[in-house]
Amino acid sequence: MKLSLLAATLACVSLAAFADEADVKKAVEAKLGKVEKIVKAPMAGIWEVTVDGQIFYADDKATYLIFGNLLDMKTGRNITAERQFNALPLELAVKQVRGSGKNVMVTFEDPNCGYCKKLAKDLMTLKDVTVYTFLLPVLGDDSYEKSKAIWCAPDKAKAWVDWMTAGKAPPAAPAKCNTAGLDKSAQLGGKLRINGTPAIFFASGERVGGYIPAAEIEKRFNPTGG
């Protein structure tokens, strides 16, 4: 009976040492800024916290912050990168679907980027793929104007492919076109620290900075060769 009472007392003391969600959120915001999302991480005693689109980790005593990727030792999965991929605002992207669309990838591209045009032609050869392209006009005013014309086109995907693969420019954007989504896309590129185009993201969480050919992309879709 005494042992049971002692155990209960120790359990209460132990629990009191941990901070709750609100405390962790408050502590993180004091250091990093507004917390967009906070959930329990798959690792015991750790919270996953999203700030300005980036994922960080905090211990449940609100004492330490961890910057980096959380990996699953058994499977090799990069859990952090997967979460970031799944959190991308795909409604802001130009979407292309070929075949079943089962293989998903995301690109950030500038319409005047030579390697982006090379990538666009390569992507046309892929089967069963869904490509989400965020317009990221980093090469100057003309890139922004072309991006705006594509964004404002009745069929964004067709306008993008026509320009990138055949050099067929879309009509200039009408004055009434709402470009808020395009601006958000550019801001997202900044948050993700994308300094050049193309930048490619795969559902596995892998990020590739720069052009890779279609054969290399296929390998990412079929890592075991299946």
LUMMIKOL-71181 format. One record per residue: residue in three letters; residue number from 1; y, z, x of N, C-alpha, C, O, CB in turn. Coordinates in steps of 0.001 Angstrom, whole numbers, m for minus. Atoms other than C-alpha are relative to their C-alpha. Glycine has a CB too. Layout:
 type seq    n_yy    n_zz    n_xx   ca_yy   ca_zz   ca_xx    c_yy    c_zz    c_xx    o_yy    o_zz    o_xx   cb_yy   cb_zz   cb_xx
  ALA NUM       Y       Z       X       Y       Z       X       Y       Z       X       Y       Z       X       Y       Z       X
...
***
This chain:
 type seq    n_yy    n_zz    n_xx   ca_yy   ca_zz   ca_xx    c_yy    c_zz    c_xx    o_yy    o_zz    o_xx   cb_yy   cb_zz   cb_xx
  MET   1   m1202       0     832       0       0       0    1247       0     863    2185    m759     619       9    1209    m939
  LYS   2   m1142     m50    m914    2392     927    2813     151   m1299     761    1263   m1769    1001    m148    1155     976
  LEU   3     m42    1268    m730    1435   m2224    4687     581   m1112    m867    1364   m1939    m399   m1404    m388     480
  SER   4    m513    1020     908    2131   m4361    1639    1498     135    m173    2212    m867    m213    m694      87   m1353
  LEU   5   m1426    m249     156    5541   m2748    1207     757    m435    1243    1839   m1016    1150     261    1479    m290
  LEU   6    m627     403   m1265    6341   m3296    4903      74   m1520     107    1087   m2075     534    m778     577    1199
  ALA   7      29    1458     m75    5297   m6943    4692    1062    m605    m908    1737   m1564    m534   m1388    m531    m379
  ALA   8   m1002     504     933    7505   m7488    1659    1401     200     548    2265    m663     396    m136     687   m1356
  THR   9   m1314    m294    m583   10442   m5851    3430     330    m976    1116    1453   m1474    1197      46    1437     531
  LEU  10    m200     926   m1108    9993   m8030    6523     268   m1412    m518    1080   m2143      49   m1224       4     929
  ALA  11    m211    1318     578    9781  m11140    4339    1426    m144    m499    2042   m1196    m327    m987    m252   m1136
  CYS  12   m1365      28     499   13096  m10279    2731     998    m127    1147    1979    m864    1057     291    1253    m819
  VAL  13    m887      64   m1164   14708   m9729    6131     m14   m1399     595    1026   m1939     973    m416    1036    1062
  SER  14     133    1327    m579   13339  m13046    7383     755   m1039    m832    1466   m1880    m282   m1478    m383     115
  LEU  15    m663     959     862   14602  m14984    4370    1505     139      62    2234    m848     m37    m472     161   m1418
  ALA  16   m1439    m232     m44   18010  m13386    4639     639    m636    1220    1849    m858    1255     290    1483     m15
  ALA  17    m530     579   m1232   18353  m14895    8098     283   m1489    m146     944   m2087     702    m970     229    1145
  PHE  18    m175    1437     186   18309  m18415    6693    1199    m286    m893    1488     467   m1823   m1267    m622    m597
  ALA  19   m1133     419     817   21334  m20212    5273    m503    m893   m1129   m1514   m1578    m976    1066    m739     858
  ASP  20     397     891    1078   21136  m21992    1937     695   m1348     176    1461   m1551    1119     337     620   m1382
  GLU  21    m535    1359    m102   22086  m25607    1296    1529     m11      88    2110    m744     887    m454    m830   m1196
  ALA  22   m1462     m38      12   25710  m24761     544     565     465    1339    1575     m56    1811     492     915   m1113
  ASP  23    m468    m515   m1291   26079  m22790    3784    m145   m1049    1100     744   m1218    1935    m776    1269     380
  VAL  24     224    1042   m1003   24577  m25581    5875    1026   m1109    m175    1604   m1591     799   m1436    m568    m103
  LYS  25    m981    1052     282   26805  m28143    4180    1384     407     484    2089    m392    1101      39    m313   m1504
  LYS  26   m1322    m489    m404   29899  m26013    4793     136       9    1517    1174    m376    2055     248    1409    m558
  ALA  27     m37     m71   m1464   29015  m25491    8465      99   m1391     620     834   m1595    1585   m1244     722     530
  VAL  28     m32    1369    m527   28398  m29213    9051    1365    m630    m251    1918   m1290     628   m1113    m861    m643
  GLU  29   m1306     595     325   31606  m30237    7291    1102     532     898    2073    m170    1182     356     265   m1457
  ALA  30   m1000    m575    m904   33559  m27886    9541      15    m713    1344    1022    m693    2053    m265    1487     207
  LYS  31     106     676   m1301   32341  m29911   12538     126   m1519     m97     739   m2153     762   m1316     348     647
  LEU  32     122    1458      55   31757  m33472   11328     806    m665   m1110    1047   m1871   m1055   m1427    m365    m162
  GLY  33    m684     604    1132   33663  m33988    8092    m858      26   m1251   m1921     647   m1269     395   m1422     324
  LYS  34     626     m70    1316   32633  m34556    4491   m1467    m436      19   m1802   m1505     529     770    m856    m976
  VAL  35    1425     299     110   28890  m34459    3846    m238    m842   m1247     114    m433   m2353    m844    1306     m46
  GLU  36     282     903    1114   27778  m37370    1661   m1309     357    m687   m1458     180   m1896     m47   m1443     487
  LYS  37    1310    m329     551   24205  m36174    1214    m670    1027     895    m537     974    2118    m883   m1266    m141
  ILE  38     755    m984    m775   22061  m33229    2277   m1335     254    m703   m1372     583   m1888     809    1334     165
  VAL  39    1347    m217     531   18288  m32917    1790    m841     667    1083    m485     649    2261    m653   m1350    m470
  LYS  40     931    m565    m963   15411  m31104    3427    m644   m1122     814   m1109   m2112     248   m1077     848    m713
  ALA  41     663     978    m868   14076  m33055    6409   m1501     227     m48   m1942    1313    m425     523     100    1462
  PRO  42    1454    m180       0   10318  m33648    6735    m493     994    1050   m1667    1365    1043    m669   m1326     224
  MET  43     372    m995    m997   10325  m31228    9675     445    1381    m486    1586    1550    m917     633    m335    1386
  ALA  44    m278   m1344     524   10167  m27538    8732    1237     610     657    1427     514    1870   m1211     918     215
  GLY  45   m1166    m710    m509   13393  m25596    9081    1191    m877     330    2144    m418     958    m379     749    1201
  ILE  46   m1067     944    m352   15610  m28678    9346     532    m685   m1256    m228   m1049   m2154    m513   m1056    1011
  TRP  47    m657     740    1066   18119  m30269    6982     440   m1372     520     907   m1508    1650    1211     794    m550
  GLU  48    m506    1346    m305   18905  m33983    6958    1360    m152    m681    1479      12   m1895   m1008   m1126    m481
  VAL  49   m1368      42     512   22644  m34488    6554     607   m1373     295     518   m1871    1417     865    1133     629
  THR  50    m656    1299    m177   24520  m37763    6014    1507     185     m27    2066     721    m984    m445   m1003   m1097
  VAL  51   m1448     m73    m121   28128  m37960    7179     511   m1377     423      96   m1908    1453     431    1106    1024
  ASP  52    m589    1304    m313   30118  m41206    7127   m1076   m1051     283    m942   m1867    1194     940     121    1203
  GLY  53    1066     981    m135   26910  m43199    6745    m994     270    1115   m1976    m460    1253     591   m1319     209
  GLN  54     888    m332   m1106   25262  m41564    9765    m840    1231    m346    m376    2136   m1039     810     243    1292
  ILE  55     899   m1113     269   22283  m39199    9641     m31     959    1190    m197     549    2339   m1416    m516    m314
  PHE  56      94   m1073    m988   22320  m35891   11513    m982    1039    m520   m1428     977   m1666    1401     642     285
  TYR  57     916   m1064     406   20094  m32837   11446     602    1355     353    1249    1516    1388   m1386    m175     674
  ALA  58    m493   m1359    m222   20961  m29155   11137   m1136     981    m258   m1950     774   m1158    1225     315    m916
  ASP  59    1030   m1010     235   18742  m26099   11433     378     830   m1218    1539     845   m1627    m187     907    1246
  ASP  60    m257    m697    1250   18394  m23877    8381     697    1349     174     800    2129    m772   m1284     200    m724
  LYS  61    m867   m1160    m212   20435  m21101    9982    1447    m445     173    2347     362     407    m461     808    1231
  ALA  62   m1332     590    m161   23411  m23459   10191     603     352    1358    1797     624    1480     931     473   m1123
  THR  63    m432    m354   m1350   23572  m22768   13924      95   m1211     914     974   m1283    1774    m946    1010     596
  TYR  64      64    1134    m912   22682  m26074   15559      72   m1324    m759    m380   m1433   m1899   m1281      61     832
  LEU  65     m13    1374     484   23348  m29776   14979    m793    m866     972    m692    m704    2189    1459    m528    m159
  ILE  66     819     890    m821   20956  m32439   16232     457   m1436    m234     491   m1900   m1373   m1519     164    m329
  PHE  67    m389    1409      56   22150  m35981   17008   m1148    m808     594   m1511    m603    1753    1356    m267     771
  GLY  68    1101     805    m527   19329  m38507   17354    m974    m379   m1091    m714    m155   m2274    m728     748    1103
  ASN  69     999     498     937   16233  m39959   15723   m1157     967    m143   m1614    1567     830    m511   m1354     445
  LEU  70    1174    m811     291   13436  m38040   14056   m1210    m926     m83   m1252   m1829    m920     184     812   m1326
  LEU  71    1176     869     m57   10068  m39607   14901   m1232     727    m522   m1395    1928    m309    m243    m488    1437
  ASP  72    1282    m526     443    6692  m39094   13252    m998    m217    1140   m1333   m1357    1464    m483    m693   m1334
  MET  73     864     100   m1180    4361  m38331   16175   m1341    m671    m307   m1928   m1305     570    m245    1384     577
  LYS  74    1298     569     344    1235  m39437   14294      69   m1504    m211    m804   m2247     238    m543     662   m1241
  THR  75     m84    1413     353    2431  m42793   13043     942    m801     891     870   m2029     934     438    m133   m1420
  GLY  76    m989     683    m821    5247  m43575   15469    1214    m472    m786    2104   m1115    m228    m633   m1168     680
  ARG  77   m1120     431     847    7625  m44163   12543    1293     680     429    1312    1867     756    m290     306   m1481
  ASN  78   m1329    m551    m234   11316  m43702   13196     575     339   m1375    1146    m519   m2049     932   m1014     798
  ILE  79    m373    m413    1352   12109  m41705   10067    1501    m140    m220    1935    m547   m1297    m437    1446    m258
  THR  80   m1455      97     122   15855  m41610   10732     438   m1436    m247    1231   m1704   m1149     678     543    1256
  ALA  81    m387    1406     133   16164  m45366   11152    m454    m574   m1338     264   m1368   m1945    m586    m826    1149
  GLU  82     477     465    1301   14046  m46011    8045     920     477   m1119    1249    m279   m2033   m1435     487    m252
  ARG  83    m894    m545    1033   16271  m43723    5977    1329    m743       1    1874   m1048   m1059     236    1511     220
  GLN  84   m1276     712     m81   19393  m45465    7236    m131   m1408    m574     774   m1896   m1252     492     m64    1458
  PHE  85     232    1341     544   17905  m48860    6391     m36      57   m1525     592    m761   m2197   m1321    m598     552
  ASN  86     164     m95    1448   16975  m47747    2882    1291     416    m711    1425     244   m1922   m1102     986    m326
  ALA  87   m1260    m438     595   20475  m46343    2346    1086   m1079      45    2189    m862    m457     490    1243     707
  LEU  88   m1005    1062     m95   22270  m49631    3078     409    m480   m1395    m453    m654   m2257    m540   m1183     837
  PRO  89    m483     458    1314   24447  m50784     132    m240   m1501    m177     679   m2306     m24    1507     319    m165
  LEU  90     398    1405      20   22591  m54049    m381     746    m829   m1049     748   m2059    m986   m1479     m98    m247
  GLU  91    m780     740    1000   24745  m54949   m3387    1218    m687     627    1824   m1562       9     457     945   m1119
  LEU  92   m1126     613    m698   27443  m55854    m840    m420   m1196     852     423   m1861    1455     685    1030     870
  ALA  93     515    1047    m881   25214  m58367     942    m266   m1299    m758    m487   m1304   m1969   m1279     472     682
  VAL  94     416    1305     527   24560  m62061     402   m1528     m35      65   m2111     160    1131     650   m1208     819
  LYS  95    1460    m123      91   20934  m62218    m747    m668   m1367     m92    m304   m2203    m918    m389     850   m1214
  GLN  96     828    1202      48   18447  m64992     m11   m1455     429    m158   m1909    1344     528     195    m880    1284
  VAL  97    1418    m308     204   14848  m64905   m1263    m806   m1286     121    m487   m2294    m508    m239     674   m1389
  ARG  98     893    1140    m134   12101  m67282    m194   m1435     465    m256   m1856    1514     231     135    m653    1410
  GLY  99    1370    m376     326    8564  m67228   m1537     m54    1313    m753     736    1541   m1669    m833      95    1259
  SER 100     163   m1292     668    7423  m63763   m2579    1108     987     368    1336    1967    m341   m1353     596     350
  GLY 101   m1067    m893    m437   10283  m62149    m658    m486    1354     499     308    2288     609     954     210   m1114
  LYS 102     568   m1307    m330    7944  m59364     472     495     580    1325     539    1799    1490   m1489    m104      39
  ASN 103    m510    m458   m1295    9315  m59179    4023    1524      92     m68    2203    m895    m349    m447    m959    1152
  VAL 104   m1430    m234     185   12791  m57669    4028     695     221    1340     200     944    2205     230    1207    m920
  MET 105    m807    m201   m1194   15441  m57879    6712    1475     m38    m389    1845    m587   m1426    m321   m1074    1081
  VAL 106   m1439     m53     229   19179  m57277    6938     704    m537    1233     323    m224    2361     471    1450    m324
  THR 107    m796     485   m1129   21705  m59108    9083    1479     274    m243    1940     357   m1382    m236   m1510     226
  PHE 108   m1457     m60      30   25362  m58636    9905     469   m1208     800     124   m1357    1972     568    1374     594
  GLU 109    m327    1267    m645   26949  m61978   10709    1453    m418    m235    2061     m85   m1252    m931   m1084    m500
  ASP 110   m1320     604      81   30253  m63736   11360    m189   m1498    m246   m1012   m2119     426     837     269    1307
  PRO 111     209    1422     303   30591  m67257    9866     356    m952    1139     m28   m2121    1104     801    m370   m1199
  ASN 112    m335     861   m1147   32007  m68590   13161    m830     322    1241    m559    m189    2328    1476     134     335
  CYS 113     857    m400   m1128   29317  m67026   15362   m1076   m1063     233   m1864   m1364    m663    m658    1393    m267
  GLY 114     965    1045    m321   27251  m69699   17126   m1440     459    m111   m2279    m258    m654     248    m511    1378
  TYR 115    1369    m508      68   24146  m67547   17454    m387     362   m1429   m1565     321   m1785    m159    1218     908
  CYS 116     283    m252    1416   24467  m66578   13786    m429   m1289    m684   m1329   m1279   m1525    1234     599    m709
  LYS 117     374    1289     576   24303  m70264   12882   m1404    m414     445   m2174    m985    m328    1021   m1076     397
  LYS 118    1345     286    m496   21244  m70668   15064   m1029     847    m747   m2101     366   m1113     m87     263    1522
  LEU 119     886    m892     746   19678  m67649   13350    m173    m487   m1434   m1282    m463   m1969     548    1436      10
  ALA 120      60     469    1390   20533  m69047    9902    m976   m1160    m138   m1724   m1227   m1113    1395    m425    m489
  LYS 121     927    1135      44   18631  m72249   10681   m1439     469     196   m2360     m45    m439     369   m1040    1073
  ASP 122    1342    m546    m209   15664  m70252   11974    m526     676   m1270   m1698     536   m1618       8    1003    1166
  LEU 123     419    m734    1193   15589  m68117    8833    m465    m938   m1101   m1271    m553   m1948    1136     871    m509
  MET 124     419     978     998   15205  m71255    6739   m1477    m353     140   m2089    m847    m807     846   m1258     112
  THR 125    1405     347    m239   11751  m71706    8284    m952    1122    m397   m2165     917    m427    m207    m346    1462
  LEU 126     847   m1146     326   10477  m68266    7259    m479     m60   m1444     245    m518   m2328     755    1305     247
  LYS 127     553     m62    1352    8230  m67803    4230     m76    1454    m463    m177    2371     352   m1402    m662     m53
  ASP 128     178   m1326     600    8023  m64828    1870     953    1027     608     532    2085    1075   m1445     467     173
  VAL 129    m988    m878    m628   11237  m63252    3091    1198     215    m923    1604    m682   m1661     464    m589    1345
  THR 130   m1278    m293     641   14262  m61546    1585     982     362    1095     744    1288    1871    m128    1154   m1059
  VAL 131   m1019    m229   m1022   17362  m61679    3766    1285     467    m684    1829    m216   m1552     253   m1295     845
  TYR 132   m1280    m508     470   20397  m59528    3021    1000    m139    1149     819     455    2211    m117    1495    m487
  THR 133    m987     241   m1046   23432  m60689    4999    1337     635    m365    1949     297   m1379     172   m1506     238
  PHE 134   m1322    m592     148   26528  m58539    5330     989    m842     793     800   m1068    1988      15    1488     476
  LEU 135   m1020     799    m678   29580  m60640    6146     846     917     871    1417    1896     392     890    m767   m1024
  LEU 136    m719    m837    m963   31215  m59214    9251     914    m887     845     547   m1268    1956    m995     796     907
  PRO 137    m911     911    m714   34229  m61345   10294     717     692    1156    1791    1268     985    1031    m575    m968
  VAL 138    m550    m692   m1175   34888  m60028   13792     671    m958     982    1241    m521    1982   m1103     765     714
  LEU 139    m497     981    m963   35993  m63263   15460    1390    m547    m322    1785   m1589     200    m961   m1134      87
  GLY 140   m1373     413     239   39489  m63528   14046     310    m337   m1444    m540    m209   m2325     313   m1165     839
  ASP 141    m495     272    1346   41528  m64570   11028    m788   m1099    m703   m1061    m997   m1899    1458    m381      58
  ASP 142     737    1086     631   39637  m67801   10425   m1361     479    m501   m1836      40   m1548    m175   m1162     979
  SER 143    1284    m561     434   36372  m65860   10244     169     768   m1309    m685     704   m2193    m586     925    1090
  TYR 144    m238    m743    1245   37881  m63630    7580     228    m954   m1162    m299    m731   m2252    1208     942     152
  GLU 145    m269     960    1071   39143  m66589    5557   m1284    m694    m450   m1496    m898   m1645    1028   m1041     462
  LYS 146    1272     631     360   35731  m68275    5704    m900     995    m738   m1560     644   m1717    m716    m537    1264
  SER 147     799   m1037     667   34016  m65010    4778     489     213   m1425    m309     379   m2348      61    1327     786
  LYS 148    m570    m197    1335   36394  m64606    1847    m376   m1152    m924    m689    m933   m2095    1528     135      81
  ALA 149     374    1164     805   35675  m68147     638   m1466      78    m429   m1805    m252   m1566     252   m1297     787
  ILE 150    1424    m139     311   31931  m67498     803    m206    1122   m1013    m964     968   m1970    m819     277    1285
  TRP 151     112   m1150     892   32286  m64105    m890     444    m363   m1419    m136     114   m2395     836    1174     534
  CYS 152    m574     351    1301   34316  m65652   m3720    m661   m1213    m644    m311   m1581   m1766    1471    m262     150
  ALA 153     681    1178     542   32032  m68663   m4219    m886     394   m1187   m1400    1512   m1224    m846    m690    1098
  PRO 154     866    m300    1155   30096  m68866   m7524   m1426     353     418   m2060    1216    m188     m32   m1192    m953
  ASP 155    1336    m284    m542   26840  m68893   m5538     174     349    1478     235    m536    2331    m988   m1233    m191
  LYS 156    m263    m457   m1376   27354  m66804   m2397   m1074    m484     971    m762    m950    2067      84    1531      44
  ALA 157    1096     371    m901   23927  m67546    m927      62   m1485     357    m112   m1855    1518   m1360     333    m642
  LYS 158     m83    1442    m263   24318  m71317   m1302    1198    m315     896    1094   m1115    1825     103    m789   m1325
  ALA 159   m1201     238    m811   27841  m71241     119    m240     409    1444     186    m280    2371    1205     767    m574
  TRP 160     291    m487   m1349   26627  m69218    3101    m933    m959     740    m655   m1357    1872    m625    1403     m62
  VAL 161     986     878    m643   23614  m71417    3844     598   m1377     273     366   m1946    1340   m1259    m135    m879
  ASP 162    m617    1309    m199   25595  m74646    3368     913      m2    1224     922    m957    2001     790    m407   m1244
  TRP 163    m922     m66   m1136   28190  m73514    5888    m742     232    1311    m479    m448    2303    1027    1109    m218
  MET 164     654    m405   m1245   25882  m71933    8451   m1002   m1030     513   m1210   m1141    1721    m696    1318    m197
  THR 165    1030     947    m436   23232  m74655    8503     446   m1457     m25    m135   m2296     664   m1211     151    m860
  ALA 166    m419    1398     131   25132  m77820    7552    1488    m209     228    1967   m1343     182    m365    m510   m1361
  GLY 167   m1430     132    m258   28787  m77085    8283     819    m379   m1221    1951    m846   m1092     218   m1012    1060
  LYS 168    m707     325    1239   29752  m77593    4642     803    1216    m438     236    2200    m912    m994    m442   m1121
  ALA 169    m848   m1147     300   32714  m75296    4062     223     144   m1502     394    m857   m2199    1340    m128     719
  PRO 170    m285    m213    1424   33223  m73715     634    1490    m152    m269    2290     m72     663    m483    1396    m452
  PRO 171   m1422      70     332   36526  m74155   m1215     694    1316     346      54    2366     397     192    m330   m1494
  ALA 172    m750   m1222    m293   39261  m71678    m343    m122     972   m1165    m229     564   m2322    1486    m321     284
  ALA 173     143   m1022    1031   39012  m68395   m2221    1205      m9    m934    2340    m123    m472    m172    1388     636
  PRO 174   m1120     m85     937   41108  m68201   m5398     772    1294     194     210    2294     641    m498    m103   m1443
  ALA 175    m859   m1168    m213   44006  m65752   m5319    m482    1217    m773    m285    2350    m336    1424    m321    m399
  LYS 176     426   m1117     848   42466  m63648   m8087   m1330     613     433   m1774    1591    m168    m108    m461   m1430
  CYS 177    1316    m505    m421   39182  m63076   m6216     105    1433     531     992    1748    1324    m609    m922    1082
  ASN 178      43   m1391    m456   38345  m59408   m5670    m819      76    1285   m2027    m160    1268    m603     936   m1097
  THR 179     681     m38   m1303   37494  m58971   m1982    m331    1424     448    m597    1655    1628     863    m675    1055
  ALA 180     290   m1397    m362   36888  m55205   m2095   m1389     129     618   m1577     876    1579     110     913   m1238
  GLY 181    1361     m65    m532   33167  m55737   m1494     m85    m537    1416    m806      10    2250    m948    m770    m892
  LEU 182     m40     563   m1349   33856  m57906    1544     608     997     976     114    1158    2092     797   m1314      17
  ASP 183    m643    m989    m866   36162  m55262    2975    m926    1180     262    m954    1715    1371    1312     489    m625
  LYS 184     957   m1100    m173   33523  m52576    2399   m1110    m402     963   m1596     420    1740    m602     415   m1358
  SER 185    1023     505    m908   30997  m54742    4216     480     102    1448    m275     508    2331    m360   m1459    m348
  ALA 186    m572     m95   m1343   33308  m54917    7242      90    1446     452    m176    1752    1614    1383    m649      41
  GLN 187     m80   m1428    m328   33851  m51152    7114   m1376     554     351   m1507    1397    1239     603     791   m1175
  LEU 188    1371    m445    m281   30076  m50635    7039    m398    m385    1417   m1034     397    2123    m995    m605   m1017
  GLY 189     299     425   m1369   29754  m52653   10239     607     943    1020       1    1229    2053     505   m1413     240
  GLY 190    m642    m965    m893   32209  m50263   11859    m735    1320      35    m924    1900    1104    1429     230    m419
  LYS 191     730   m1265      73   30325  m47194   10653   m1303     m61     787   m1711     914    1420    m286     361   m1453
  LEU 192    1281     167    m688   27094  m48586   12077     180    m394    1469    m791    m654    2180    m840   m1049    m715
  ARG 193    m330     302   m1397   28859  m49321   15377    m561   m1354     434   m1131   m1485    1518    m533    1101     918
  ILE 194     410    1365    m334   28055  m53021   15298    1155    m673     714    2216    m894     131    m420    m808   m1276
  ASN 195   m1077     552    m836   30076  m54565   18099    m100   m1505     196     810   m2125     746      m3     671    1345
  GLY 196     174    1444    m153   28708  m58097   18003    m946    m536   m1053   m1709     214   m1662    m521    m340    1397
  THR 197     881     624     980   26937  m60559   15763    m848   m1077     665    m420   m1670    1655     816    m597   m1162
  PRO 198     593    m699    1142   24296  m61203   14758    m574    1361     395    m914    1599    1555   m1093    m857    m626
  ALA 199     743   m1252    m138   22880  m57715   14309   m1066     m26   m1081    m784    m368   m2230     940    1279    m126
  ILE 200    1139     142     914   19466  m57525   12676    m678    1354    m184    m915    2077     783   m1016   m1052     535
  PHE 201     694   m1238     334   17784  m54599   10901   m1268    m345    m763   m1266   m1212   m1637     909     953    m831
  PHE 202    1267     194     695   14162  m54446    9786    m362    1258    m791     126    2348    m495   m1123    m352    1002
  ALA 203     360   m1117     871   12576  m52236    7114    m661    1143     769    m641    2285     311    m927    m480   m1101
  SER 204     611   m1039    m837   10730  m50342    9859    1043     910     622     715    1970    1156    m844    m632    1094
  GLY 205   m1071    m751    m639   14111  m49102   11049     434    m610    1314    1440    m196    1888    m427    1417     223
  GLU 206    m374     623   m1273   14168  m51323   14125    1321    m753    m146    1574   m1424   m1146   m1114    m959     486
  ARG 207   m1293     692     m35   17604  m52633   15033      53    m888    1231    m250    m447    2339    1184    1014       2
  VAL 208     m93     960   m1100   18135  m55731   17164    1437    m476      98    1993    m994    m871    m974   m1204    m206
  GLY 209   m1358     478    m217   21526  m56511   18634     m32   m1369     645    m335   m1485    1833     795     984     866
  GLY 210      27    1351    m539   21777  m60275   19053   m1062    m865    m642   m1855    m405   m1464    m218      43    1475
  TYR 211     914     988     565   19802  m63387   18237   m1424     174     512   m1645     440    1694     489   m1398     314
  ILE 212    1408     150    m382   16011  m63516   18229    m570   m1153    m836    m162   m1331   m1984    m822    1350    m227
  PRO 213     531    1158     730   13982  m66607   17211    m933     398   m1135   m1357    1549   m1239    m731    m919     952
  ALA 214     830    m238    1178   11910  m66940   14057   m1355     609     366   m1865    1467    m353    m207   m1301    m763
  ALA 215    1315    m521    m403    8663  m66250   15934      59    1497     265    m882    2222     m60    m508    m730    1252
  GLU 216    m150   m1431    m265    9966  m62854   17050     219     783   m1288    m236    1918   m1425    1164     243     961
  ILE 217    m200    m644    1292   11084  m62048   13532   m1334     143    m727   m1613    1182   m1324    1000    m800    m857
  GLU 218    1316     m48     635    7613  m62902   12223    m847    1146     566   m1598    1789    m168    m729   m1340     189
  LYS 219     760   m1077    m618    6132  m60428   14712     404    1353    m580    m429    2248    m724     200     m10    1518
  ARG 220    m475   m1263     592    8298  m57668   13207    m584     167   m1407    m834    1290   m1846    1564      35     m52
  PHE 221     574     m78    1323    6926  m58526    9779   m1494     279      51   m2050     884    m866     265   m1277    m754
  ASN 222    1452    m161    m169    3332  m58524   11067    m297     666    1334    m856      24    2223    m724   m1369     m90
  PRO 223     128    m647   m1292    3267  m55931   13860   m1409      61     576   m1581     168    1790     517    1353    m105
  THR 224    1385     m47    m489    m543  m55892   14052    m629   m1382      34   m1812   m1549     330    m842     928    m873
  GLY 225     508    1365     m49    m835  m59638   13816    m737    m401   m1242   m1357   m1464   m1290    m890    m170    1167
  GLY 226     699     316    1232   m2209  m59472   10281     789    m890    m917     315   m1238   m1998    m354    1243    m712
***
